Structures are given as C-alpha cells and as structure tokens.
Amino acid sequence: MKDETDLELAKRLAIEAGKILSEYRRNNPVPEDVTKRKVYGEAADRLSHNFLMDEFAKARPNDLVLSEEGTDPTARLNSARCWIIDPLDGTFYFANNRNDLLDLLLHRRFFSLLYLLEQHCFFYDRQVFFLLQLLIF
C-alpha cells in the first residue's frame, strides 16, 4: 500500500505471510511420514519467501532484502536500507505441526518485528530482543 510506514508494511506483510502459511498447512496436511517433513517445511519456507520478496519489490523497490532463503545481495553492505528476513522462523516446528516457536522475523536497521503466527501477536523494537532472549536462554 502507498504511504505505509516501515512498521505498517512489516505488520501487513507478516499477517499476509502468516495467512499464506496457514492456508498451506490447511491444504497440505503435515505428512505422516517423518522423512517427508523436511521437504514439507522447506516448501512452506520457500512459499513465504517468494511472497515476501515480491511484496518488498513492489512496496520498497529501492530497498535490498536479505532473506535466509535467498541469495545474499552483497550490495547490502553499502546500502542505506536493507531488510533482513526469515520467512518462516521455525521451519522444523512448522513441519512437525508444532506452534510453540513458529514466527516470522522482519528486521531493518533500527527496527525489528516478530510475528507469532498462531497467536497472531506482534513484538517489535526492544520487545523482539527481550522476547528472543527469553526463548534462547
């Protein structure tokens, strides 16, 4: 959308990516065969990645995006604006039908947003770092 702030954009994209991932899970149940779950999770991760990359290209065509699932745009090292994203943080949990650590992380210099997909809950700025410390330690 036109004239969105970075925070508004990040929230919108997180919600839309969350809907895409939820729909993927609804239409493609987690495989019973444990050996197929890695491929299942990777497909969901790629789906979210492709959506986010397309949306960033439309909404912020001059910004660079470093995605865990994509190639590293080395120009980001000299860029004034670069988003760092993990399209599906918790691919293992998603692929094993667990929701306890399933999130989407969008980060830009001086700005971070964490969206817990199943809880429909946002954390941003300092809250992200505090929450991540709680989850890690």
TILODREN-416086 format. One record per residue (C-alpha): residue number from 1; residue in one letter; x, y, z. Coordinates in pm, whole numbers, padded with zeros to 5 digits. Layout:
// residues N
+-----+------+--------+--------+--------+
!  nr ! rest !     c1 !     c2 !     c3 !
+-----+------+--------+--------+--------+
! NUM !    A !      X !      Y !      Z !
...
+-----+------+--------+--------+--------+
This chain:
// residues 137
+-----+------+--------+--------+--------+
!  nr ! rest !     c1 !     c2 !     c3 !
+-----+------+--------+--------+--------+
!   1 !    M !  00000 !  00000 !  00000 !
!   2 !    K !  00110 !  00350 ! -00072 !
!   3 !    D !  00247 !  00566 !  00208 !
!   4 !    E !  00288 !  00282 !  00459 !
!   5 !    T !  00549 !  00330 !  00728 !
!   6 !    D !  00805 !  00053 !  00761 !
!   7 !    L !  00625 ! -00076 !  01069 !
!   8 !    E !  00288 ! -00078 !  00891 !
!   9 !    L !  00444 ! -00257 !  00595 !
!  10 !    A !  00613 ! -00515 !  00818 !
!  11 !    K !  00290 ! -00583 !  01007 !
!  12 !    R !  00088 ! -00617 !  00688 !
!  13 !    L !  00339 ! -00850 !  00526 !
!  14 !    A !  00370 ! -01059 !  00841 !
!  15 !    I ! -00007 ! -01105 !  00861 !
!  16 !    E ! -00036 ! -01187 !  00490 !
!  17 !    A !  00257 ! -01430 !  00500 !
!  18 !    G !  00102 ! -01588 !  00809 !
!  19 !    K ! -00225 ! -01638 !  00622 !
!  20 !    I ! -00039 ! -01795 !  00331 !
!  21 !    L !  00142 ! -02035 !  00564 !
!  22 !    S ! -00179 ! -02123 !  00749 !
!  23 !    E ! -00355 ! -02189 !  00419 !
!  24 !    Y ! -00062 ! -02402 !  00302 !
!  25 !    R ! -00088 ! -02613 !  00619 !
!  26 !    R ! -00467 ! -02641 !  00584 !
!  27 !    N ! -00445 ! -02751 !  00220 !
!  28 !    N ! -00135 ! -02967 !  00267 !
!  29 !    P ! -00152 ! -03154 !  00598 !
!  30 !    V !  00177 ! -03238 !  00766 !
!  31 !    P !  00298 ! -03568 !  00619 !
!  32 !    E !  00260 ! -03874 !  00838 !
!  33 !    D !  00592 ! -03997 !  00701 !
!  34 !    V !  00854 ! -03821 !  00914 !
!  35 !    T !  01111 ! -03846 !  00632 !
!  36 !    K !  00894 ! -03615 !  00415 !
!  37 !    R !  00856 ! -03340 !  00674 !
!  38 !    K !  01180 ! -03158 !  00593 !
!  39 !    V !  01073 ! -03112 !  00230 !
!  40 !    Y !  00727 ! -03006 !  00350 !
!  41 !    G !  00878 ! -02736 !  00577 !
!  42 !    E !  01118 ! -02617 !  00310 !
!  43 !    A !  00829 ! -02578 !  00063 !
!  44 !    A !  00640 ! -02363 !  00314 !
!  45 !    D !  00951 ! -02156 !  00381 !
!  46 !    R !  01003 ! -02102 !  00006 !
!  47 !    L !  00636 ! -02006 ! -00040 !
!  48 !    S !  00663 ! -01738 !  00229 !
!  49 !    H !  01000 ! -01621 !  00093 !
!  50 !    N !  00865 ! -01578 ! -00262 !
!  51 !    F !  00562 ! -01386 ! -00138 !
!  52 !    L !  00771 ! -01153 !  00079 !
!  53 !    M !  01031 ! -01088 ! -00190 !
!  54 !    D !  00757 ! -00998 ! -00441 !
!  55 !    E !  00587 ! -00768 ! -00193 !
!  56 !    F !  00907 ! -00591 ! -00090 !
!  57 !    A !  00989 ! -00538 ! -00458 !
!  58 !    K !  00651 ! -00365 ! -00503 !
!  59 !    A !  00639 ! -00170 ! -00177 !
!  60 !    R !  01008 ! -00079 ! -00137 !
!  61 !    P !  01172 ! -00123 ! -00478 !
!  62 !    N !  01488 !  00062 ! -00373 !
!  63 !    D !  01541 ! -00141 ! -00053 !
!  64 !    L !  01755 ! -00452 ! -00052 !
!  65 !    V !  01630 ! -00768 !  00117 !
!  66 !    L !  01849 ! -01034 !  00273 !
!  67 !    S !  01640 ! -01345 !  00325 !
!  68 !    E !  01751 ! -01662 !  00496 !
!  69 !    E !  01605 ! -01847 !  00199 !
!  70 !    G !  01757 ! -01633 ! -00076 !
!  71 !    T !  02093 ! -01525 ! -00207 !
!  72 !    D !  02293 ! -01264 ! -00023 !
!  73 !    P !  02275 ! -00929 ! -00204 !
!  74 !    T !  02629 ! -00817 ! -00121 !
!  75 !    A !  02534 ! -00462 ! -00222 !
!  76 !    R !  02354 ! -00452 !  00114 !
!  77 !    L !  02689 ! -00384 !  00277 !
!  78 !    N !  02688 ! -00034 !  00125 !
!  79 !    S !  02313 !  00018 !  00116 !
!  80 !    A !  02130 !  00271 !  00329 !
!  81 !    R !  01830 !  00039 !  00355 !
!  82 !    C !  01830 ! -00338 !  00384 !
!  83 !    W !  01565 ! -00565 !  00531 !
!  84 !    I !  01679 ! -00890 !  00692 !
!  85 !    I !  01404 ! -01151 !  00697 !
!  86 !    D !  01341 ! -01508 !  00798 !
!  87 !    P !  01025 ! -01601 !  00606 !
!  88 !    L !  00942 ! -01890 !  00840 !
!  89 !    D !  01146 ! -01893 !  01156 !
!  90 !    G !  01079 ! -02236 !  01299 !
!  91 !    T !  01059 ! -02447 !  00984 !
!  92 !    F !  01118 ! -02762 !  01189 !
!  93 !    Y !  00828 ! -02676 !  01419 !
!  94 !    F !  00600 ! -02596 !  01125 !
!  95 !    A !  00689 ! -02925 !  00954 !
!  96 !    N !  00619 ! -03119 !  01273 !
!  97 !    N !  00286 ! -02945 !  01338 !
!  98 !    R !  00415 ! -02763 !  01645 !
!  99 !    N !  00330 ! -02400 !  01704 !
! 100 !    D !  00532 ! -02312 !  02011 !
! 101 !    L !  00818 ! -02141 !  01824 !
! 102 !    L !  00665 ! -02053 !  01490 !
! 103 !    D !  00722 ! -01698 !  01379 !
! 104 !    L !  00818 ! -01458 !  01107 !
! 105 !    L !  01106 ! -01218 !  01167 !
! 106 !    L !  01144 ! -00894 !  00974 !
! 107 !    H !  01432 ! -00667 !  01059 !
! 108 !    R !  01559 ! -00341 !  00925 !
! 109 !    R !  01829 ! -00122 !  01072 !
! 110 !    F !  01690 !  00025 !  01395 !
! 111 !    F !  01371 ! -00176 !  01356 !
! 112 !    S !  01262 ! -00536 !  01422 !
! 113 !    L !  00928 ! -00711 !  01412 !
! 114 !    L !  00848 ! -01061 !  01530 !
! 115 !    Y !  00507 ! -01205 !  01448 !
! 116 !    L !  00390 ! -01521 !  01625 !
! 117 !    L !  00174 ! -01684 !  01361 !
! 118 !    E ! -00056 ! -01900 !  01571 !
! 119 !    Q ! -00103 ! -01641 !  01846 !
! 120 !    H ! -00147 ! -01351 !  01599 !
! 121 !    C !  00081 ! -01149 !  01824 !
! 122 !    F !  00340 ! -00883 !  01732 !
! 123 !    F !  00656 ! -00784 !  01911 !
! 124 !    Y !  00872 ! -00506 !  01777 !
! 125 !    D !  01177 ! -00298 !  01855 !
! 126 !    R !  01311 ! -00372 !  02204 !
! 127 !    Q !  01034 ! -00625 !  02268 !
! 128 !    V !  01181 ! -00852 !  01999 !
! 129 !    F !  01522 ! -00865 !  02157 !
! 130 !    F !  01374 ! -00923 !  02504 !
! 131 !    L !  01147 ! -01200 !  02374 !
! 132 !    L !  01429 ! -01366 !  02180 !
! 133 !    Q !  01645 ! -01362 !  02493 !
! 134 !    L !  01365 ! -01535 !  02683 !
! 135 !    L !  01332 ! -01802 !  02413 !
! 136 !    I !  01706 ! -01861 !  02377 !
! 137 !    F !  01808 ! -01869 !  02741 !
+-----+------+--------+--------+--------+
